[in-house]
């Protein structure tokens, strides 16, 4: 108990230090540092609240023990015994909550996310499955009260999407959606299959933390812009003006030193300036994600499982339609409610992934 309290006391001192720093005009002027300190302040505020409750409970236990040592009145002794028993029973859960709170959170968790879904192996069926995944996430975001805006998409010849990119904004979006990164595999009988055979196809999902303007430096003079008419299936989707934008940007990897051209299109709105701004947001997020990948890889190399490692080539989940089964291969999670799952009821699976990751991180941070 004493070592835990010592650690909490040190963190409380840091909390007081940050409380002063975030009111300093010099810190406020440095937006990057100010945002970072505010995030640390928010995390520590929760830990300090847990520490105060824990300390209060320990003090009450000490008082109850003192009463048992000196009290002679039978009724008072009985009350003190009951209180001691009640308070002592609360300690293990409190310590578990504190240890969980002491695990350093991913600094990206509070961010909004950019999600990219691409049909993989399986041709038309893969595009249809990519469409099903987009619908699943749309329903899930609706349940969570999050907002979705589609940046760009390419429709499949038989429906669905060859690829679709969309932004999700809300509370702690990336910290929840990051578990969806990877290859999703579907097993079902395609509509075009005449023999009733089950086919396997796949779609990949990449979830990127949305970058802020001050997270990465972009030399805007190097961006090459093109405009074009947004395509679509007719009606309102077809623009008579060139509102779609395409940017090309030469980016040098800080890890390999190689230069690659990043190509981004945005046809989200009929307003060209808005599309340009959203294309820039995607560019920032793409670069931030690539530069952030070393941090993600470092975490992955220390872990035994692939829960939230960011390995987007890993097969993470299978959707088996004949059996109505979903299996998440990272944690051997299997359920048989595929229709509800595809209707956005994926929280239980995500909760299991969060628990598995937290258990793993607690082992790493054992005190």
Buried (B, 14 or more C-beta within 10 A) or exposed (E): EEEBBEBBEEBBEBBEEBEEBBEEEEBEEEEEBBEEBBBBBEBBEEBBEBBEBBBEBBEBBEBBEEBBEEBEEEEEEEBBEEBBEEBEEBBEEBBEBBBBBBBEBBBBBBBBBBBBBBBBEBBBBBBBBBBBBBBBBBBBBEEBEBEBEBBBBBBBEBEBBBBBBBBBBBEBBBBBBBBBBBBBBBBBBBEEEEEEEBBBBBBBBBBBBBBBEEBBEBEEEEBEEEEEEBBEEEEEEEBEEEBBBBBBBEBEEEEEEEEEEBEBBBBBBBEBEBBBBBBBBBBBBBBBBBBBBEEBBEBBEEBEBBBBBBBBEBBBBBBBBEEBBBBBBBBEBBBEEBEEBBBBBBEEBBEBBBEBBBEBBBEEEEE
